[in-house]
Amino acid sequence: MKKMLLIVLLAAAGMPMAPSPLFAHHNQANFNRNVVTTVTGTVKEYHWMNPHSMLILVTRDEKGEFTDWSIELAPPNSLQRDNGWSRTTFKAGDQITVDGNAYKDGRKIMRPLKFVMPDGTEVKGRF
């Protein structure tokens, strides 16, 4: 009986720690949530994949040089459910604008807040 009680107590004590690794990659601390950055560019790649979809935009920086921005998106099932998106929502060559929070360290990685689609439609939602 004491052994069973010990097992139950140890299991209960460990339960809050079990999901921690599952949420480790959802940390938003890398993004500067106090500044909204706007990038306009051409879709280079659109990856419809788990655990997160990804959009690669080719933009021009202040010097006129080409720069790739990685736009981190939600998983496909969330994009489809929340926004009605599919693997064909974007295609290479589409011109879009994205407002979002860029990485604090200067890398060209963004968490999107709003999209202006190729047809001019503004889309705000959960990305």
C-alpha positions, 0 to 999 in steps of 0.5 A, a space after each residue: 500500500 505504501 509503495 502504491 501511494 509513493 508511486 501515485 504521489 511521484 506521478 502527480 508531482 511529475 505531471 506539471 513538468 511533463 508537457 514543458 518540452 511540448 511547449 518549448 518551441 512556442 516561445 515568443 520572447 525572440 520577437 520584438 512585440 513592441 515594434 511592428 515591422 512592415 515588409 513587402 516582397 515576392 513570395 519565394 517559397 510557401 511551406 505547408 508543413 508541421 509543426 509550423 508553416 513557413 513563408 519566405 519573402 524576397 524583399 529589397 533592403 534600404 541599400 537595394 539589395 535582396 533580402 529573404 524574410 522568413 515568416 513563421 506561421 501556425 500549423 496547417 490545421 490552424 491556418 485552415 481552420 482559423 483563416 481558410 488558408 490552404 497549401 495554395 493560398 500563396 504561390 511563388 511570385 505573389 506580391 504581398 505585404 506583411 506587418 509583424 514582429 521581427 526577431 530582436 537580434 536582427 535576423 530576418 524572421 517575423 511573427 505576422 500580425 497582418 497580411 495584405 494579399 495579392 488582391 489587396 485584401 487585408 487579412 488579420 487573424 491567428 497566423 
